[in-house]
């Protein structure tokens, strides 16, 4: 008997069923630190990314905290009330 003989007997899984299974596997509860928050993202040059990561590291803060500080500065510059982290 061929080692592949058992495979012929199995019902073929539809692509829709497989996609649903993959989606269910990737859905999970958000981390507690993300509850009630929204992501803000952007695309920057590698030099900007390195500079921000380096600045955060040198000052002992997270990149997210550094970005929140920068966003607060921009809000103040344009006459808006700073929000904080």
PyMOL commands that set and color helices and strands:
alter all, ss='L'
color gray80, all
select helices_A, chain A and resi 5-9+15-26+32-34+46-58+63-77
alter helices_A, ss='H'
color red, helices_A
deselect
rebuild
show_as cartoon
